[in-house]
């Protein structure tokens, strides 16, 4: 009896291809340089919004706070979400970083250890 029958190949080939793509995507994402979390480490309370945007780039989402109290700025990549709350003067009041709810974390992140 041959080792690889048509049915076994039909299962094995897509599985191997999926694993190779997952590994390739992981290597590309990790090797691309500094991630959002490491870039956000230099941000501190009191820093002006313009300087934050120079470090992180333009935010993905900007939500104005009620009563003209400033804005909430959000950045997201495949690994992290960074939230910066600014006051009415445009300076950082608080900073938060959490794992992002990304497709990568939901799929490949369940198979391998993420940074």
VENNORVEN-V986276 format. One record per pair of residues at least 6 apart in sequence whose ideal C-beta (glycine too) atoms are under 6 Angstrom apart, sorted by sequence separation. I is the first residue (numbers start at 1). GAP is how many residues later the second one is. D is the distance in whole Angstrom. If there is no record, write none. Layout:
<<I,GAP,D> <I,GAP,D>>
This chain:
<<86,6,6> <87,6,5> <64,7,5> <75,7,5> <84,8,6> <85,8,5> <43,9,6> <62,9,6> <63,9,4> <74,9,5> <85,9,5> <62,11,6> <73,11,5> <84,11,5> <61,13,4> <72,13,5> <83,13,4> <59,14,4> <60,14,6> <59,15,6> <60,15,6> <71,15,5> <82,15,5> <39,16,6> <59,16,6> <60,16,5> <70,16,4> <39,17,6> <70,17,4> <80,17,6> <81,17,5> <70,18,5> <56,19,5> <69,19,6> <81,19,4> <68,20,6> <80,20,5> <76,24,5> <78,24,5> <78,26,4> <52,32,6> <49,37,5> <36,39,6> <36,41,4> <49,41,4> <40,42,5> <48,42,6> <37,43,4> <48,43,6> <35,44,5> <36,44,4> <46,45,5> <47,45,5> <36,46,6> <45,47,5> <29,49,6> <43,52,6> <40,57,6> <37,60,5> <22,86,5>>
